[in-house]
C-alpha cells in the first residue's frame, strides 16, 4: 500500500474533501466505477481496488464525464454512494467534517496492484527491486535518492529505455547507453539485455545505429555498451551479433574524414549537431571519443570470432586517436592551455562539457590527464552556479547529470571536491527525488525538457556505485567516495552485490568508537581475484594482502600521515 497522510485546520467549521480523479501528471488513469463502503470508510474502485479511509466520510458525491468534474457541483449535487462512467472519466468526493479551530488528521491507504506475494512474476516490481544492488547508509537523503533512482530505471525500461515519462518518452541511443549502463551496474541485467536486443532493428543497411539523423556518437555508444554488457555479466553475446558489430564498426571507419590535407578536423568525424547540449553543427570531440572507444570495444567483442576484424578495429582506433591528439595539440597552441574545447574551432565554453567523456564514462585517458583536468578546472571556474553545472546553450539551466559527470572525473582523480558536487545535486532534487533536465537557478524548478530526467537518475545510481566500488584498469577501487560524515555514525554502511567487470562485489564499512573503521568485501569473482585498493577518504590508499577480504583502518595513523 501507499499511505497518504492528511492534516487540516480551519478558523470556522468546514470540510476536508478527498477527491478521486482519473488524472495523473502524464495522462489518464481511467476510472469506470466507484462505490463507497457500507461503513463509509473507503472506496471500492472498478470492483477490485480498495482505498481505505481512517475515518468514515459524512457526505459523498459522484460525477461522470457528461456532468463534468465533481467539483463543479460540489455543494449542490445530491448524495450518491456509488456511480459509473462509460468514458472512464468518473470523479468522486468524500467529505469529512472539520470543526472550527480543530485539527483533523487522517490517513488514506491506496493499494499498489500486483504486489501480492503469490502473484509475483520474474519481472514483477517486487522481484525486480529485491534483486537490485542495495545501498545502506546513514544519510536519509542519499538513501532515498538512490532508491528512487533505481525505481526510475525500472519504470522507464518497459522494453526500450526512455529518458523521461512524458516529453522524452522516446528512444535515443545516447540516453540509452547511460541508462542501460546504470541498469547493469545495479543488477538489472535481464532488463538491460531486453533493451539491448532491440538495437539491431535500428541499424541501417549502412551499419549506422539511427535514433536521430545527423548524430555521429550512436555507433560508438552501442559498441561500448555491448562490451560493458559482456564485461559486467561475464557472458558472451550470441553469434547473431557478430555482423551487427562489424557493420557498426565499419560505419565509423568509413565516416571518418581523411587525414589529409592537414587541418584541425582532419581524421575526425564530420560536423554534426550531436548532443544537443553542445551547440550548433561542429566537429565535436564528444563524437570522436565515443567512436574511438566504440572501435576498441568492437575489437574486444570480435577477438574470439574474427581475429582479423578485431585487429582492424584496433588499428583504426589507434589512427583515429592519433588524429584527435593532433587536433587537440592545435587547440592547446591556440588557447594557450591544454583544455579540450567542444570542437577544434571553438573557444572554451560550456560545450566543453562534452569532451570530458574521454575521462568518464569512457576512462580512455589516465585519471589525472592534464587535458582532462584543465578542462574540468575551466568548467568549475566559469560554468558552475551554486555548485552545479550551468548549461547556457539550448538546455539552459542547472544540469544534474552533467554535474555528476564532472563529479565522477574528480572522484577518479582523487579530488575531494566531488562530494560538494554530489551534495549540490542532492539539493536540487525535487521532494519526490526527481531532477528536471534543466533546473532554473533561481526558482529551482524545471525550465527545459521533462520534469523527471532518467539520465539524471542513472547518473546518481552510477555515482553512488562508484563511490563504493569501481574499476580502474586491472584494479578494483573500494570505498573511494564514502563521505567522511557517514563515518561519524556507528551504524554500518553497505553497497552490493554490485556487478563489476571482475565479478559481483558487496562492500561493507563498519565504523566503531575506537577511531577504527573496518572495510570488508564479499565477492563472487568471474575468474581470479583482481588487484584491490581501499581508498577510504581520510585513510590514504591501502593495498590489502592477496586473498584477504577485510581491512582494519585506524583514523589516528592516517591523520598523522
C-alpha positions as CSV (number, residue, x, y, z in Angstrom):
1,X,0.0,0.0,0.0
2,X,0.8,3.6,-0.4
3,X,-0.2,5.7,2.6
4,X,-1.2,9.3,2.3
5,X,-1.3,11.4,5.4
6,X,-3.7,14.4,5.5
7,X,-3.9,17.2,8.1
8,X,-6.3,20.1,8.0
9,X,-7.3,23.0,10.3
10,X,-9.8,25.9,9.8
11,X,-10.9,29.0,11.7
12,X,-14.5,28.1,11.1
13,X,-16.4,24.9,10.5
14,X,-15.8,23.3,7.1
15,X,-15.0,20.2,5.3
16,X,-11.9,18.2,4.3
17,X,-12.7,16.8,0.9
18,X,-10.9,13.8,-0.5
19,X,-11.3,13.6,-4.3
20,X,-10.9,10.6,-6.6
21,X,-10.0,11.5,-10.2
22,X,-8.8,9.7,-13.3
23,X,-5.8,12.0,-13.8
24,X,-2.1,11.9,-13.2
25,X,0.6,14.4,-14.3
26,X,1.4,12.4,-17.5
27,X,-2.0,11.3,-18.7
28,X,-5.2,9.4,-17.8
29,X,-5.8,6.6,-15.4
30,X,-9.3,5.6,-16.4
31,X,-11.9,5.2,-13.6
32,X,-15.2,3.5,-14.6
33,X,-16.9,2.6,-11.3
34,X,-16.8,3.6,-7.6
35,X,-18.7,2.6,-4.6
36,X,-18.5,3.9,-1.0
37,X,-18.1,1.1,1.6
38,X,-21.2,0.4,3.7
39,X,-19.4,1.8,6.7
40,X,-18.4,4.8,4.6
41,X,-14.7,4.3,5.4
42,X,-13.4,3.7,1.9
43,X,-13.9,3.3,-1.8
44,X,-14.2,0.2,-4.0
45,X,-12.8,1.3,-7.4
46,X,-13.6,-0.7,-10.6
47,X,-14.8,-3.6,-8.4
48,X,-11.2,-4.6,-7.4
49,X,-9.2,-1.8,-5.7
50,X,-10.0,-0.9,-2.1
51,X,-9.0,2.6,-1.0
52,X,-9.4,2.9,2.8
53,X,-10.0,6.0,5.0
54,X,-9.0,6.1,8.6
55,X,-12.5,7.5,9.4
56,X,-15.9,7.5,7.9
57,X,-17.0,10.0,5.3
58,X,-20.0,12.1,6.3
59,X,-21.1,13.0,2.8
60,X,-20.3,11.6,-0.7
61,X,-20.7,12.8,-4.3
62,X,-20.1,11.2,-7.7
63,X,-19.9,12.7,-11.2
64,X,-19.3,11.3,-14.7
65,X,-17.9,12.6,-18.0
66,X,-21.1,14.3,-19.1
67,X,-21.7,16.2,-15.9
68,X,-18.0,17.2,-15.6
69,X,-15.7,17.1,-12.6
70,X,-17.4,16.5,-9.2
71,X,-16.0,19.9,-8.0
72,X,-18.3,21.8,-10.4
73,X,-21.4,20.9,-8.4
74,X,-19.7,20.1,-5.1
75,X,-22.3,21.9,-2.9
76,X,-25.5,21.3,-5.0
77,X,-25.2,17.7,-6.2
78,X,-27.2,15.2,-4.1
79,X,-25.6,12.4,-2.1
80,X,-24.6,9.4,-4.2
81,X,-23.0,6.3,-2.6
82,X,-21.8,4.9,-6.0
83,X,-21.6,5.7,-9.7
84,X,-20.2,4.7,-13.1
85,X,-18.9,6.3,-16.2
86,X,-18.6,4.5,-19.6
87,X,-15.9,7.0,-20.7
88,X,-13.7,6.1,-17.7
89,X,-13.7,9.7,-16.5
90,X,-15.6,9.2,-13.2
91,X,-14.8,11.5,-10.3
92,X,-15.9,11.3,-6.6
93,X,-15.6,13.3,-3.5
94,X,-15.7,12.1,0.2
95,X,-16.4,14.8,2.8
96,X,-15.1,14.8,6.4
97,X,-16.3,17.4,8.9
98,X,-13.7,19.9,10.1
99,X,-14.6,21.7,13.4
100,X,-13.7,25.3,14.0
101,X,-10.2,25.7,15.3
102,X,-9.8,22.0,15.5
103,X,-7.2,19.9,13.7
104,X,-8.2,16.9,11.6
105,X,-5.6,14.2,11.0
106,X,-6.4,11.2,8.8
107,X,-4.7,8.7,6.6
108,X,-5.7,7.1,3.3
109,X,-4.4,3.7,2.3
110,X,-4.1,3.2,-1.5
111,X,-3.3,-0.3,-2.9
112,X,-0.4,-0.8,-5.3
113,X,-1.6,-3.6,-7.7
114,X,0.5,-6.6,-8.3
115,X,2.3,-6.8,-5.0
116,X,0.7,-9.9,-3.6
117,X,3.5,-12.5,-3.0
118,X,1.6,-15.3,-4.6
119,X,1.3,-13.3,-7.9
120,X,5.0,-12.5,-8.2
121,X,6.5,-13.0,-11.7
122,X,10.2,-12.8,-12.6
123,X,9.8,-9.3,-13.9
124,X,7.3,-8.1,-11.3
125,X,8.1,-4.9,-9.4
126,X,8.8,-6.6,-6.1
127,X,11.1,-9.2,-7.6
128,X,13.0,-6.6,-9.6
129,X,13.5,-4.4,-6.5
130,X,14.6,-7.4,-4.4
131,X,17.3,-8.4,-6.9
132,X,18.9,-5.0,-7.3
133,X,22.0,-3.7,-5.7
134,X,21.2,-2.3,-2.2
135,X,22.5,0.8,-0.5
136,X,22.6,1.1,3.3
137,X,23.8,4.5,4.5
138,X,23.2,6.8,7.5
139,X,22.1,9.8,5.3
140,X,18.4,9.6,4.6
141,X,18.5,12.0,1.6
142,X,21.2,10.0,-0.2
143,X,19.4,6.7,0.7
144,X,16.1,7.9,-0.6
145,X,17.5,9.4,-3.8
146,X,19.3,6.1,-4.6
147,X,16.2,4.0,-4.0
148,X,14.0,6.3,-6.1
149,X,16.6,6.4,-8.9
150,X,16.7,2.6,-9.1
151,X,12.9,2.7,-9.2
152,X,13.1,5.2,-12.1
153,X,15.3,2.8,-14.1
154,X,12.8,0.0,-13.7
155,X,9.8,2.2,-14.6
156,X,11.4,3.6,-17.7
157,X,12.6,0.4,-19.2
158,X,9.4,-1.5,-20.2
159,X,11.1,-2.7,-23.4
160,X,13.0,0.2,-24.8
161,X,14.6,2.6,-22.3
162,X,13.2,6.1,-22.1
163,X,14.9,9.2,-20.7
164,X,11.6,10.6,-19.4
165,X,8.0,9.7,-18.8
166,X,6.3,12.3,-21.0
167,X,8.2,14.7,-23.3
168,X,11.1,12.3,-23.6
169,X,9.2,9.1,-23.8
170,X,11.0,8.1,-26.9
171,X,14.3,6.4,-27.7
172,X,17.8,7.9,-28.1
173,X,20.9,5.7,-28.3
174,X,22.8,8.4,-26.3
175,X,20.5,8.3,-23.3
176,X,20.1,4.5,-23.6
177,X,23.8,3.9,-23.2
178,X,23.9,5.7,-19.9
179,X,20.6,4.3,-18.6
180,X,21.5,0.7,-19.6
181,X,24.9,1.1,-18.0
182,X,23.3,2.1,-14.7
183,X,20.9,-0.8,-15.0
184,X,23.8,-3.2,-15.5
185,X,25.6,-1.8,-12.5
186,X,22.7,-2.4,-10.1
187,X,21.9,-5.9,-11.3
188,X,19.1,-5.4,-13.8
189,X,21.0,-7.4,-16.4
190,X,17.9,-9.2,-17.9
191,X,16.1,-5.9,-18.3
192,X,19.2,-4.3,-19.8
193,X,19.6,-7.2,-22.3
194,X,16.0,-6.9,-23.3
195,X,16.6,-3.3,-24.3
196,X,19.9,-4.1,-26.0
197,X,18.3,-6.8,-28.1
198,X,16.2,-4.1,-29.8
199,X,19.3,-2.3,-31.1
200,X,19.8,-4.3,-34.3
201,X,16.4,-3.3,-35.7
202,X,17.5,0.3,-35.6
203,X,20.7,-0.3,-37.6
204,X,20.6,0.8,-41.2
205,X,21.9,-1.3,-44.1
206,X,25.0,1.0,-44.0
207,X,25.7,0.0,-40.4
208,X,24.5,3.3,-38.8
209,X,22.6,3.0,-35.5
210,X,19.9,5.5,-36.1
211,X,17.7,7.1,-33.5
212,X,18.1,10.7,-34.7
213,X,19.6,11.6,-38.1
214,X,22.8,13.6,-38.2
215,X,24.3,12.4,-34.9
216,X,27.6,10.6,-35.1
217,X,28.0,9.3,-31.5
218,X,25.5,6.5,-31.5
219,X,27.7,3.8,-33.1
220,X,30.4,4.3,-30.5
221,X,27.8,4.2,-27.7
222,X,26.2,1.0,-28.9
223,X,29.6,-0.8,-29.3
224,X,30.7,0.4,-25.9
225,X,27.6,-0.7,-24.0
226,X,27.7,-4.1,-25.7
227,X,31.2,-4.6,-24.5
228,X,30.3,-3.4,-21.0
229,X,27.4,-5.9,-21.0
230,X,29.8,-8.7,-21.7
231,X,32.2,-7.5,-19.0
232,X,29.6,-7.0,-16.3
233,X,27.6,-10.1,-16.9
234,X,30.6,-12.4,-17.8
235,X,28.6,-13.7,-20.8
236,X,29.2,-13.6,-24.5
237,X,26.7,-12.2,-26.9
238,X,25.3,-14.7,-29.4
239,X,26.7,-15.2,-32.8
240,X,23.9,-13.2,-34.3
241,X,25.6,-10.1,-33.0
242,X,28.8,-10.5,-35.0
243,X,27.7,-9.0,-38.2
244,X,25.9,-6.2,-36.3
245,X,29.1,-5.3,-34.5
246,X,31.2,-5.5,-37.7
247,X,28.9,-3.2,-39.7
248,X,28.7,-0.8,-36.8
249,X,32.5,-0.5,-36.6
250,X,32.9,-0.3,-40.4
251,X,30.4,2.6,-40.4
252,X,32.7,4.5,-38.1
253,X,35.8,3.8,-40.2
254,X,34.0,5.0,-43.4
255,X,32.5,8.0,-41.7
256,X,35.9,9.5,-40.6
257,X,37.3,12.3,-42.6
258,X,40.6,11.8,-44.4
259,X,43.9,12.6,-42.6
260,X,45.0,14.8,-45.5
261,X,45.1,17.7,-46.1
262,X,46.2,18.7,-42.7
263,X,43.6,20.7,-40.7
264,X,42.3,20.9,-37.2
265,X,39.5,18.5,-38.2
266,X,41.5,16.1,-40.3
267,X,40.8,12.5,-39.5
268,X,37.8,13.4,-37.2
269,X,34.1,12.7,-37.8
270,X,32.2,15.2,-39.9
271,X,30.4,18.1,-38.4
272,X,27.1,17.2,-36.9
273,X,24.7,18.6,-34.2
274,X,25.5,15.6,-31.9
275,X,24.5,16.0,-28.3
276,X,22.1,19.0,-28.2
277,X,23.8,20.5,-25.2
278,X,27.0,21.3,-27.2
279,X,25.7,23.8,-29.7
280,X,25.2,24.1,-33.5
281,X,26.8,21.8,-36.1
282,X,30.5,21.3,-35.5
283,X,33.3,18.7,-35.4
284,X,32.6,17.6,-31.8
285,X,35.3,15.7,-29.8
286,X,32.3,14.1,-28.0
287,X,31.6,12.1,-31.2
288,X,35.2,11.2,-31.7
289,X,35.9,10.0,-28.2
290,X,32.8,7.8,-28.2
291,X,33.6,6.3,-31.6
292,X,37.3,5.6,-30.7
293,X,36.1,3.8,-27.6
294,X,33.5,2.0,-29.7
295,X,36.2,0.7,-32.1
296,X,38.3,-0.6,-29.2
297,X,35.1,-2.2,-27.8
298,X,34.4,-3.8,-31.1
299,X,37.9,-5.3,-31.1
300,X,37.2,-6.9,-27.8
301,X,33.8,-8.2,-28.9
302,X,35.2,-9.7,-32.1
303,X,38.5,-11.1,-30.7
304,X,37.1,-14.6,-30.3
305,X,35.2,-14.8,-33.5
306,X,37.1,-12.8,-36.1
307,X,40.7,-12.1,-35.1
308,X,41.5,-10.1,-38.3
309,X,38.4,-7.9,-37.8
310,X,39.5,-7.2,-34.2
311,X,43.0,-6.2,-35.4
312,X,41.5,-3.9,-38.0
313,X,39.3,-2.2,-35.3
314,X,42.3,-1.7,-33.0
315,X,44.4,-0.3,-35.8
316,X,41.7,2.1,-36.9
317,X,41.1,3.2,-33.3
318,X,44.8,4.0,-32.9
319,X,44.8,6.1,-36.1
320,X,41.6,7.8,-35.1
321,X,43.1,8.6,-31.6
322,X,46.2,10.0,-33.2
323,X,44.1,12.3,-35.3
324,X,42.3,13.6,-32.2
325,X,45.6,14.1,-30.4
326,X,47.0,16.2,-33.3
327,X,43.8,18.3,-33.3
328,X,43.9,18.8,-29.5
329,X,47.6,19.9,-29.8
330,X,46.5,22.6,-32.2
331,X,43.8,23.7,-29.7
332,X,46.4,23.8,-26.9
333,X,48.5,26.1,-29.0
334,X,45.6,28.3,-30.0
335,X,44.1,28.5,-26.5
336,X,47.3,28.7,-24.6
337,X,46.3,25.9,-22.2
338,X,45.8,22.1,-22.6
339,X,42.0,22.2,-22.1
340,X,39.7,20.4,-24.5
341,X,37.1,22.7,-26.2
342,X,33.9,21.2,-27.7
343,X,35.4,21.2,-31.1
344,X,38.7,22.2,-32.9
345,X,37.3,25.6,-33.8
346,X,35.5,26.6,-30.6
347,X,36.8,28.7,-27.7
348,X,36.4,27.3,-24.3
349,X,32.7,27.5,-23.3
350,X,30.1,25.3,-21.6
351,X,30.1,22.9,-24.6
352,X,33.5,21.7,-23.4
353,X,31.5,19.5,-21.0
354,X,31.1,17.0,-23.9
355,X,34.9,16.5,-24.2
356,X,35.2,15.1,-20.6
357,X,33.5,11.9,-21.8
358,X,37.1,10.7,-22.5
359,X,37.6,10.5,-18.7
360,X,34.1,9.5,-17.7
361,X,32.4,7.2,-18.6
362,X,35.0,6.0,-21.2
363,X,38.1,6.0,-19.0
364,X,40.1,6.4,-22.2
365,X,42.7,8.5,-20.5
366,X,44.6,8.4,-17.2
367,X,42.7,9.7,-14.1
368,X,44.9,12.8,-13.9
369,X,45.3,13.5,-17.6
370,X,46.4,17.2,-17.9
371,X,44.0,17.9,-20.7
372,X,41.1,16.4,-18.8
373,X,41.8,18.1,-15.5
374,X,42.5,21.5,-17.2
375,X,39.1,21.3,-18.8
376,X,37.5,20.4,-15.5
377,X,39.1,23.4,-13.8
378,X,37.8,25.7,-16.6
379,X,34.2,24.3,-16.2
380,X,34.3,24.6,-12.4
381,X,35.6,28.2,-12.6
382,X,33.4,29.5,-15.4
383,X,30.4,27.3,-15.9
384,X,29.1,26.4,-12.4
385,X,26.4,28.3,-10.5
386,X,25.7,27.4,-6.8
387,X,27.8,24.2,-7.1
388,X,26.1,22.9,-10.2
389,X,27.0,23.0,-13.9
390,X,25.0,25.7,-15.7
391,X,24.4,24.8,-19.4
392,X,23.9,28.1,-21.3
393,X,23.3,26.5,-24.7
394,X,19.9,25.1,-25.6
395,X,19.4,23.1,-22.4
396,X,19.7,26.4,-20.4
397,X,19.7,25.7,-16.7
398,X,21.5,23.8,-14.0
399,X,22.1,20.3,-15.2
400,X,22.2,17.4,-12.6
401,X,23.6,14.7,-14.8
402,X,26.4,16.8,-16.3
403,X,27.3,18.0,-12.8
404,X,27.6,14.4,-11.7
405,X,29.8,13.6,-14.7
406,X,32.2,16.3,-13.5
407,X,32.0,14.8,-10.0
408,X,32.9,11.4,-11.5
409,X,36.1,12.9,-13.0
410,X,37.0,14.4,-9.7
411,X,36.4,11.1,-7.8
412,X,38.5,9.2,-10.3
413,X,41.3,11.8,-9.8
414,X,41.1,11.6,-6.0
415,X,39.9,15.1,-5.7
416,X,37.7,15.6,-2.7
417,X,35.6,18.3,-4.4
418,X,33.5,15.5,-5.9
419,X,31.4,15.4,-2.7
420,X,30.5,19.1,-3.0
421,X,29.0,18.4,-6.4
422,X,27.1,15.4,-5.2
423,X,25.7,17.4,-2.3
424,X,24.6,20.2,-4.8
425,X,22.8,17.7,-7.0
426,X,21.1,16.1,-4.0
427,X,19.9,19.6,-3.0
428,X,18.5,20.2,-6.5
429,X,16.2,17.1,-6.4
430,X,12.5,17.6,-6.1
431,X,10.7,16.4,-2.9
432,X,9.9,13.2,-4.7
433,X,13.5,12.6,-5.7
434,X,13.4,13.7,-9.4
435,X,15.6,16.0,-11.4
436,X,14.3,18.0,-14.4
437,X,16.7,18.0,-17.3
438,X,17.4,21.8,-16.8
439,X,16.8,23.5,-13.5
440,X,16.2,27.2,-13.1
441,X,18.9,28.7,-11.0
442,X,16.5,30.9,-9.1
443,X,13.3,29.0,-8.8
444,X,15.0,25.6,-8.6
445,X,12.1,24.3,-10.7
446,X,12.4,22.7,-14.1
447,X,12.9,25.1,-17.1
448,X,13.5,22.7,-20.0
449,X,12.8,19.1,-21.0
450,X,11.0,16.5,-19.0
451,X,10.3,17.2,-15.3
452,X,11.8,13.8,-14.5
453,X,15.0,13.1,-16.4
454,X,16.0,9.4,-16.2
455,X,19.6,10.1,-17.4
456,X,20.0,12.1,-14.2
457,X,18.6,9.2,-12.1
458,X,21.0,6.9,-13.9
459,X,24.0,9.2,-13.1
460,X,23.0,9.3,-9.4
461,X,23.0,5.5,-9.3
462,X,26.4,5.3,-11.1
463,X,27.8,8.0,-8.8
464,X,26.8,6.1,-5.6
465,X,28.1,2.8,-7.1
466,X,31.5,4.3,-8.0
467,X,31.8,5.8,-4.5
468,X,31.8,2.3,-3.2
469,X,33.4,0.2,-5.9
470,X,34.8,1.0,-9.4
471,X,37.2,-0.4,-11.9
472,X,40.4,1.3,-12.8
473,X,42.2,-0.8,-15.4
474,X,43.0,-4.1,-13.9
475,X,42.4,-2.8,-10.3
476,X,39.3,-2.7,-8.2
477,X,39.0,0.5,-6.2
478,X,36.9,0.3,-3.0
479,X,35.3,3.0,-0.8
480,X,37.0,5.9,-2.5
481,X,33.9,8.1,-2.4
482,X,32.4,7.5,1.1
483,X,31.5,10.8,2.6
484,X,33.6,11.3,5.8
485,X,30.4,12.4,7.7
486,X,29.0,8.9,7.2
487,X,31.8,7.5,9.4
488,X,30.7,9.7,12.3
489,X,27.8,7.2,12.9
490,X,28.5,3.8,14.4
491,X,26.0,2.2,12.0
492,X,27.3,0.1,9.2
493,X,27.4,1.3,5.6
494,X,27.0,-1.2,2.7
495,X,26.5,-1.4,-1.1
496,X,26.0,-4.6,-3.1
497,X,26.1,-7.0,-4.6
498,X,27.5,-4.7,-7.3
499,X,28.4,-6.1,-10.7
500,X,31.9,-5.2,-11.8
501,X,34.0,-6.4,-14.7
502,X,35.8,-8.7,-12.2
503,X,32.6,-10.1,-10.5
504,X,29.8,-9.2,-8.1
505,X,31.1,-7.3,-5.0
506,X,29.5,-6.2,-1.8
507,X,31.4,-3.6,0.2
508,X,30.6,-3.1,3.9
509,X,32.1,-0.4,6.1
510,X,31.8,-0.5,9.9
511,X,33.0,2.4,12.0
512,X,33.4,1.9,15.7
513,X,34.1,4.1,18.7
514,X,37.9,3.4,18.8
515,X,38.9,5.5,15.9
516,X,38.8,2.4,13.7
517,X,37.0,1.5,10.6
518,X,36.6,-2.0,9.3
519,X,36.2,-2.4,5.5
520,X,35.0,-5.7,4.3
521,X,34.3,-7.1,0.8
522,X,32.5,-10.2,-0.3
523,X,32.8,-11.2,-3.9
524,X,31.8,-13.8,-6.5
525,X,34.7,-13.3,-8.9
526,X,34.3,-14.1,-12.6
527,X,37.9,-15.5,-12.7
528,X,40.6,-14.7,-10.2
529,X,40.6,-12.0,-7.6
530,X,41.9,-8.7,-9.1
531,X,44.3,-6.3,-7.5
532,X,42.4,-4.3,-4.9
533,X,43.0,-0.8,-3.4
534,X,41.0,0.6,-0.5
535,X,40.9,4.4,-0.7
536,X,38.6,5.4,2.1
537,X,38.8,9.3,2.3
538,X,41.0,10.3,5.2
539,X,42.7,7.0,5.4
540,X,45.0,7.1,2.4
541,X,45.4,4.2,-0.1
542,X,45.8,0.8,1.4
543,X,46.6,-2.4,-0.6
544,X,45.3,-5.4,1.3
545,X,47.2,-8.7,1.4
546,X,46.4,-11.0,-1.5
547,X,43.3,-13.2,-0.8
548,X,42.2,-11.1,2.2
549,X,38.6,-9.9,2.5
550,X,38.8,-7.2,5.1
551,X,40.9,-4.3,6.5
552,X,41.0,-2.5,9.8
553,X,41.9,1.1,9.3
554,X,42.8,3.4,12.2
555,X,42.0,7.1,11.9
556,X,44.9,8.3,14.1
557,X,47.5,6.6,11.9
558,X,46.3,8.2,8.7
559,X,45.6,11.5,10.4
560,X,49.2,11.6,11.3
561,X,50.3,10.6,7.9
